[in-house]
Amino acid sequence: MTTIDDRDAVRAEYAALRSTAAAHPLRRDVVSAHGPDAAEYLQGQCSQDVLALSPGASADSLLLSPQGKIEAYLRITRTGDDEFVLDTDEGFGEAVLARLQRFRLRTTVEFESLPWVCVAVRGPGAAGAVTGRPALVVPVEWPGLAGVDLLGPAPDGGLGEWVGDVVRCGDDAWEAARIEAGVPVNGREVVEGSIAAEVGLVDRSVSFTKGCFTGQELVARLDARGSNVARRLCGVVVADGAAAAGTGSAVAPRSAAVPVGATVTTTDGTHVVGSLTSTAWSPGRSATVALATLHRRVTPPAEVVVTWEDADGAHSVAADALPLPLGI
């Protein structure tokens, strides 16, 4: 969590992400899939059009339960006609393996975990910052922020072998940029019971032209109805020195301490509409930015109230719920 004393370092790293390039060790689990039936099997299990991927191409995808709930958000890279690499957030590789093994009957495809590492490079100069030879260089397009992810066995000389003399970005600046782009992660925004339309993953992760896949019915039905869901991923901004809710008086500039799990309510305090799932202090806004899946009682842009308790007592501050991505 960013403190006042840390902010100069975060500003420099964030500025590099936005204006030049910055590298961040990204904790990912990596799984390989290979065999004569690999492409056809993944086509039936993943929400993305796997068969349309040419060797070297990547796409975000979902693994869904038969009921259409998200079991994992991941990325697929085709590395050969019958070979694929799947990477996902750290701690979810086992869930991906278990989900893929579950329906593998009379199918010639093998899955295994790979002890790979990942370095994420973002910013206008990201492509030019790559100096080494990782196994995969995957282009990434976040809203408002592009770059590449570098994946492969850890280089003997350290991750510096893969990137040149660019700023190394810590977790705080990285999280601010991710939150502003509205990119969800497994275990925070994507949790048990999440559906794609709620967390903004339909457009980037689902193909409606590929044919059938496990869990398709719910996704397709919601899309046909205009993705009218009860909850939707939004941005929440708590300004430094935010006013204490209901008082109009300014509180001490402690928005950097707004924690994950803080409750979001309507301004009259009568309805809890969600909770913060990711938070970070953003130099671009001089405010805490956060993600939250909010009930449709709140239609961004709208004023909300964020409340939490810590060692200093109870806090309740005014905030803004905004559509994603968050412009800066």
Number of C-alpha atoms within 10 A of each C-alpha: 12 19 12 12 8 11 18 11 15 23 18 16 24 27 18 22 28 18 13 16 26 30 31 21 18 18 15 19 22 27 20 19 24 19 16 14 17 20 23 14 22 21 20 19 24 26 27 27 22 26 14 12 18 13 14 13 16 21 20 22 24 26 25 25 16 14 14 21 20 20 21 25 26 24 19 24 22 23 20 15 15 16 19 24 22 24 25 22 18 15 13 20 22 15 14 25 18 12 17 19 13 9 13 13 9 7 13 12 21 16 19 14 17 16 12 17 19 23 22 23 31 30 22 18 19 22 18 12 22 22 13 14 14 21 13 16 21 18 19 17 12 16 15 14 17 19 24 21 22 23 23 17 12 16 15 8 8 8 19 17 15 19 24 14 12 17 19 17 23 16 15 21 26 23 20 25 25 22 23 27 19 23 19 20 19 18 15 14 21 22 16 13 12 18 24 25 21 21 21 20 19 21 11 13 20 21 19 16 8 15 11 15 22 18 21 23 14 18 21 17 11 15 15 10 9 10 17 13 14 12 20 22 25 27 26 33 28 26 22 18 16 21 19 19 21 13 9 11 11 14 16 10 14 16 25 22 16 25 21 17 16 21 19 28 25 17 18 10 14 8 13 17 20 21 21 24 21 24 28 29 31 28 21 17 17 16 21 25 32 29 28 28 24 25 20 13 13 21 14 17 13 14 17 24 25 28 19 17 13 10 5 6 7 9 15 20 25 24 24 18 24 20 17 19 17 21 12 9
